[in-house]
Amino acid sequence: ATTIGIAVKAGTDLTEDLRGFVKVGYHSWKTKSATNDDGADVLYGAGLEYKLSETTAILAGYDRYTANDDSVTDMNIGIKYRF
């Protein structure tokens, strides 16, 4: 399956170095299996961002994608670098 989407992300500082965020959006998906199917549904998520320095942060997030009556959960970690 493949998906592409767009979301709005809003966040707030919880401490000087920790920021929480939520997001909600819309995604278009397509499956390639015994029954090809496609559609567009809601996506939403939440996460935390911890600032290591002025240019670097560590992120952890949870995203949920719906596709018809099914749902897919994505848990992720990453590094954010600003230049």
TIVO-2410 file (N, C-alpha, C; in nm, 3 decimals):
# residues 83
REC num residu      c1      c2      c3 atome chaine
REC   1      A   0.084  -0.118   0.000     N      A
REC   1      A   0.000   0.000   0.000    CA      A
REC   1      A   0.088   0.124   0.000     C      A
REC   2      T   0.038   0.230  -0.056     N      A
REC   2      T   0.108   0.358  -0.054    CA      A
REC   2      T   0.011   0.466  -0.009     C      A
REC   3      T   0.066   0.572   0.048     N      A
REC   3      T  -0.017   0.685   0.091    CA      A
REC   3      T   0.062   0.814   0.077     C      A
REC   4      I  -0.011   0.922   0.053     N      A
REC   4      I   0.047   1.055   0.052    CA      A
REC   4      I  -0.058   1.148   0.112     C      A
REC   5      G  -0.013   1.243   0.194     N      A
REC   5      G  -0.111   1.327   0.259    CA      A
REC   5      G  -0.057   1.462   0.298     C      A
REC   6      I  -0.144   1.540   0.359     N      A
REC   6      I  -0.110   1.672   0.408    CA      A
REC   6      I  -0.176   1.688   0.545     C      A
REC   7      A  -0.104   1.755   0.637     N      A
REC   7      A  -0.156   1.770   0.773    CA      A
REC   7      A  -0.119   1.907   0.829     C      A
REC   8      V  -0.196   1.949   0.926     N      A
REC   8      V  -0.167   2.070   1.003    CA      A
REC   8      V  -0.109   2.024   1.135     C      A
REC   9      K   0.001   2.087   1.178     N      A
REC   9      K   0.070   2.048   1.301    CA      A
REC   9      K   0.072   2.169   1.395     C      A
REC  10      A   0.030   2.149   1.519     N      A
REC  10      A   0.032   2.255   1.620    CA      A
REC  10      A   0.105   2.203   1.743     C      A
REC  11      G   0.185   2.289   1.805     N      A
REC  11      G   0.261   2.245   1.921    CA      A
REC  11      G   0.271   2.352   2.027     C      A
REC  12      T   0.317   2.309   2.143     N      A
REC  12      T   0.338   2.401   2.253    CA      A
REC  12      T   0.459   2.356   2.334     C      A
REC  13      D   0.529   2.453   2.391     N      A
REC  13      D   0.643   2.421   2.476    CA      A
REC  13      D   0.594   2.370   2.611     C      A
REC  14      L   0.641   2.253   2.650     N      A
REC  14      L   0.607   2.195   2.781    CA      A
REC  14      L   0.710   2.236   2.885     C      A
REC  15      T   0.835   2.243   2.844     N      A
REC  15      T   0.945   2.297   2.925    CA      A
REC  15      T   1.034   2.375   2.828     C      A
REC  16      E   1.146   2.423   2.876     N      A
REC  16      E   1.237   2.497   2.789    CA      A
REC  16      E   1.291   2.412   2.675     C      A
REC  17      D   1.310   2.281   2.699     N      A
REC  17      D   1.369   2.193   2.598    CA      A
REC  17      D   1.271   2.091   2.540     C      A
REC  18      L   1.150   2.080   2.593     N      A
REC  18      L   1.054   1.977   2.550    CA      A
REC  18      L   0.931   2.043   2.490     C      A
REC  19      R   0.894   1.996   2.371     N      A
REC  19      R   0.779   2.050   2.300    CA      A
REC  19      R   0.686   1.935   2.262     C      A
REC  20      G   0.557   1.951   2.285     N      A
REC  20      G   0.457   1.853   2.244    CA      A
REC  20      G   0.384   1.904   2.121     C      A
REC  21      F   0.336   1.811   2.037     N      A
REC  21      F   0.262   1.853   1.919    CA      A
REC  21      F   0.153   1.752   1.884     C      A
REC  22      V   0.053   1.800   1.812     N      A
REC  22      V  -0.053   1.716   1.757    CA      A
REC  22      V  -0.067   1.754   1.610     C      A
REC  23      K  -0.121   1.663   1.532     N      A
REC  23      K  -0.145   1.693   1.391    CA      A
REC  23      K  -0.269   1.620   1.343     C      A
REC  24      V  -0.333   1.679   1.244     N      A
REC  24      V  -0.451   1.619   1.183    CA      A
REC  24      V  -0.449   1.657   1.035     C      A
REC  25      G  -0.491   1.564   0.952     N      A
REC  25      G  -0.487   1.591   0.809    CA      A
REC  25      G  -0.567   1.490   0.730     C      A
REC  26      Y  -0.532   1.481   0.605     N      A
REC  26      Y  -0.604   1.403   0.507    CA      A
REC  26      Y  -0.502   1.329   0.421     C      A
REC  27      H  -0.526   1.203   0.391     N      A
REC  27      H  -0.431   1.131   0.307    CA      A
REC  27      H  -0.504   1.049   0.200     C      A
REC  28      S  -0.437   1.033   0.089     N      A
REC  28      S  -0.487   0.953  -0.022    CA      A
REC  28      S  -0.407   0.823  -0.023     C      A
REC  29      W  -0.474   0.710  -0.036     N      A
REC  29      W  -0.405   0.582  -0.029    CA      A
REC  29      W  -0.446   0.491  -0.144     C      A
REC  30      K  -0.360   0.392  -0.171     N      A
REC  30      K  -0.386   0.295  -0.276    CA      A
REC  30      K  -0.321   0.162  -0.237     C      A
REC  31      T  -0.394   0.052  -0.256     N      A
REC  31      T  -0.338  -0.080  -0.228    CA      A
REC  31      T  -0.322  -0.157  -0.358     C      A
REC  32      K  -0.220  -0.242  -0.360     N      A
REC  32      K  -0.196  -0.331  -0.473    CA      A
REC  32      K  -0.189  -0.473  -0.418     C      A
REC  33      S  -0.299  -0.545  -0.427     N      A
REC  33      S  -0.304  -0.683  -0.378    CA      A
REC  33      S  -0.405  -0.758  -0.466     C      A
REC  34      A  -0.462  -0.863  -0.412     N      A
REC  34      A  -0.562  -0.939  -0.488    CA      A
REC  34      A  -0.679  -0.848  -0.530     C      A
REC  35      T  -0.710  -0.751  -0.446     N      A
REC  35      T  -0.815  -0.654  -0.479    CA      A
REC  35      T  -0.754  -0.514  -0.471     C      A
REC  36      N  -0.734  -0.451  -0.584     N      A
REC  36      N  -0.682  -0.314  -0.585    CA      A
REC  36      N  -0.790  -0.221  -0.534     C      A
REC  37      D  -0.751  -0.131  -0.446     N      A
REC  37      D  -0.846  -0.040  -0.383    CA      A
REC  37      D  -0.776   0.093  -0.359     C      A
REC  38      D  -0.853   0.200  -0.355     N      A
REC  38      D  -0.797   0.330  -0.322    CA      A
REC  38      D  -0.903   0.417  -0.256     C      A
REC  39      G  -0.858   0.527  -0.199     N      A
REC  39      G  -0.951   0.618  -0.133    CA      A
REC  39      G  -0.875   0.730  -0.064     C      A
REC  40      A  -0.949   0.807   0.014     N      A
REC  40      A  -0.891   0.918   0.090    CA      A
REC  40      A  -0.958   0.921   0.226     C      A
REC  41      D  -0.879   0.936   0.331     N      A
REC  41      D  -0.931   0.932   0.468    CA      A
REC  41      D  -0.850   1.025   0.558     C      A
REC  42      V  -0.885   1.024   0.686     N      A
REC  42      V  -0.824   1.110   0.787    CA      A
REC  42      V  -0.695   1.048   0.839     C      A
REC  43      L  -0.600   1.135   0.876     N      A
REC  43      L  -0.481   1.094   0.950    CA      A
REC  43      L  -0.467   1.187   1.069     C      A
REC  44      Y  -0.412   1.135   1.178     N      A
REC  44      Y  -0.387   1.218   1.296    CA      A
REC  44      Y  -0.269   1.161   1.372     C      A
REC  45      G  -0.211   1.244   1.458     N      A
REC  45      G  -0.095   1.199   1.532    CA      A
REC  45      G  -0.060   1.293   1.646     C      A
REC  46      A   0.039   1.251   1.723     N      A
REC  46      A   0.089   1.329   1.836    CA      A
REC  46      A   0.234   1.291   1.858     C      A
REC  47      G   0.308   1.379   1.926     N      A
REC  47      G   0.447   1.347   1.951    CA      A
REC  47      G   0.516   1.446   2.042     C      A
REC  48      L   0.643   1.419   2.066     N      A
REC  48      L   0.727   1.503   2.150    CA      A
REC  48      L   0.856   1.533   2.077     C      A
REC  49      E   0.909   1.651   2.102     N      A
REC  49      E   1.037   1.695   2.045    CA      A
REC  49      E   1.124   1.746   2.159     C      A
REC  50      Y   1.243   1.689   2.174     N      A
REC  50      Y   1.336   1.729   2.279    CA      A
REC  50      Y   1.456   1.800   2.217     C      A
REC  51      K   1.477   1.925   2.254     N      A
REC  51      K   1.586   2.006   2.198    CA      A
REC  51      K   1.718   1.970   2.265     C      A
REC  52      L   1.814   1.927   2.183     N      A
REC  52      L   1.949   1.897   2.230    CA      A
REC  52      L   2.038   2.020   2.225     C      A
REC  53      S   2.017   2.103   2.121     N      A
REC  53      S   2.093   2.226   2.101    CA      A
REC  53      S   2.006   2.322   2.021     C      A
REC  54      E   2.061   2.436   1.984     N      A
REC  54      E   1.984   2.533   1.904    CA      A
REC  54      E   1.951   2.479   1.765     C      A
REC  55      T   2.028   2.383   1.716     N      A
REC  55      T   2.006   2.331   1.581    CA      A
REC  55      T   1.958   2.187   1.574     C      A
REC  56      T   1.962   2.113   1.686     N      A
REC  56      T   1.933   1.970   1.683    CA      A
REC  56      T   1.829   1.931   1.788     C      A
REC  57      A   1.737   1.842   1.746     N      A
REC  57      A   1.635   1.791   1.838    CA      A
REC  57      A   1.608   1.644   1.806     C      A
REC  58      I   1.559   1.571   1.905     N      A
REC  58      I   1.515   1.433   1.889    CA      A
REC  58      I   1.363   1.433   1.892     C      A
REC  59      L   1.301   1.359   1.800     N      A
REC  59      L   1.155   1.353   1.792    CA      A
REC  59      L   1.106   1.211   1.812     C      A
REC  60      A   0.989   1.197   1.871     N      A
REC  60      A   0.919   1.069   1.881    CA      A
REC  60      A   0.772   1.098   1.851     C      A
REC  61      G   0.711   1.015   1.766     N      A
REC  61      G   0.574   1.043   1.727    CA      A
REC  61      G   0.491   0.918   1.707     C      A
REC  62      Y   0.361   0.940   1.706     N      A
REC  62      Y   0.261   0.837   1.684    CA      A
REC  62      Y   0.164   0.891   1.580     C      A
REC  63      D   0.148   0.820   1.470     N      A
REC  63      D   0.055   0.859   1.365    CA      A
REC  63      D  -0.045   0.747   1.342     C      A
REC  64      R  -0.168   0.786   1.309     N      A
REC  64      R  -0.274   0.688   1.281    CA      A
REC  64      R  -0.339   0.725   1.149     C      A
REC  65      Y  -0.340   0.631   1.057     N      A
REC  65      Y  -0.401   0.650   0.926    CA      A
REC  65      Y  -0.523   0.559   0.916     C      A
REC  66      T  -0.634   0.612   0.869     N      A
REC  66      T  -0.750   0.528   0.843    CA      A
REC  66      T  -0.761   0.505   0.693     C      A
REC  67      A  -0.808   0.386   0.656     N      A
REC  67      A  -0.829   0.349   0.516    CA      A
REC  67      A  -0.954   0.262   0.511     C      A
REC  68      N  -1.064   0.323   0.468     N      A
REC  68      N  -1.196   0.258   0.475    CA      A
REC  68      N  -1.224   0.219   0.621     C      A
REC  69      D  -1.242   0.091   0.649     N      A
REC  69      D  -1.270   0.046   0.785    CA      A
REC  69      D  -1.146   0.000   0.859     C      A
REC  70      D  -1.031   0.009   0.796     N      A
REC  70      D  -0.905  -0.035   0.856    CA      A
REC  70      D  -0.826   0.086   0.905     C      A
REC  71      S  -0.726   0.059   0.988     N      A
REC  71      S  -0.636   0.166   1.034    CA      A
REC  71      S  -0.494   0.113   1.042     C      A
REC  72      V  -0.400   0.205   1.024     N      A
REC  72      V  -0.258   0.173   1.031    CA      A
REC  72      V  -0.194   0.266   1.132     C      A
REC  73      T  -0.114   0.211   1.223     N      A
REC  73      T  -0.044   0.289   1.324    CA      A
REC  73      T   0.104   0.295   1.288     C      A
REC  74      D   0.161   0.414   1.298     N      A
REC  74      D   0.303   0.434   1.271    CA      A
REC  74      D   0.365   0.501   1.393     C      A
REC  75      M   0.463   0.436   1.453     N      A
REC  75      M   0.538   0.496   1.563    CA      A
REC  75      M   0.677   0.523   1.509     C      A
REC  76      N   0.729   0.645   1.534     N      A
REC  76      N   0.855   0.684   1.473    CA      A
REC  76      N   0.942   0.763   1.568     C      A
REC  77      I   1.072   0.758   1.542     N      A
REC  77      I   1.170   0.841   1.611    CA      A
REC  77      I   1.259   0.903   1.505     C      A
REC  78      G   1.314   1.019   1.535     N      A
REC  78      G   1.398   1.084   1.437    CA      A
REC  78      G   1.482   1.193   1.495     C      A
REC  79      I   1.566   1.250   1.413     N      A
REC  79      I   1.651   1.362   1.450    CA      A
REC  79      I   1.615   1.480   1.359     C      A
REC  80      K   1.597   1.595   1.419     N      A
REC  80      K   1.566   1.717   1.345    CA      A
REC  80      K   1.688   1.808   1.351     C      A
REC  81      Y   1.730   1.855   1.234     N      A
REC  81      Y   1.846   1.945   1.227    CA      A
REC  81      Y   1.807   2.070   1.152     C      A
REC  82      R   1.827   2.185   1.212     N      A
REC  82      R   1.798   2.314   1.148    CA      A
REC  82      R   1.929   2.378   1.106     C      A
REC  83      F   1.931   2.435   0.987     N      A
REC  83      F   2.051   2.503   0.940    CA      A
REC  83      F   2.014   2.636   0.877     C      A
***
